[in-house]
Amino acid sequence: MRKKAIVFGATSGIGKELAKLLVNDGFVVAITGRRDEKLKEIQISSPNIHCNKTKKEKSLYH
């Protein structure tokens, strides 16, 4: 069974790099973020990355 991880805020910075590292270590990674275009770019880069857009109205900080 493959290891799985969820990375929040994965459209840039630390979250994006963490998702890449996890994939390189054999994880199947689910990513979330607010920028659709960035999520799609990241998902296209690896078949082991799956994405979901975070809805602004559900954010704890808005």
N, C-alpha and C positions, 0 to 999 in steps of 0.2 A: 504494500500500500504506500502511495506517495504522500509525502508530508505536504500540508497545506498551510497557507498564511494569508492574513488580510492586512493590507497596508492602507491606512487612511492618509489623505493628503498626498497622494502619490503622483501628482501632475508635475511636481518640480522639487528641487532641493533634496533634502535628506530622504523623504518618502520615496521619490523616484529612484534614487540610488539604492535604497534598501530593497525595493522590489527587484531591481536587477541582480543584486547580490543573492537574494533568496532563490531566484530562478537558476542562477549559476550553481547554487548548492543543491539543486534537485527539487525544489518546492514547486507546487502549483500555487500561483499567487492571485488573489483577488485584490484589485485596487479600487479606491474611491477618490473622488475629487470633484471640484466644481466646474472645471473647464473641459467640456466635451471634446474639443478638438485635440487637446493634449492627451486625454484618456485614450482616444482612438489611435493616436500616433504610437503610444506606448504599447497598446494591445497588439498592433500590427507587428511590432518589433519582436514579439515572442508568442508562440502558440500556448505557452504555459501561463500567460497573464490574461486574466478576465477582468472586465471593468464594469463599474456601476457609477452613474453620476449622482452626487450628493445633492439633494434638493435644498435650496437655500432656506426655505421655511422650516425645515426640520433641524437646522443647525442649532447647536447649543449657544453659539456666540452671536447670533443675529436676531 
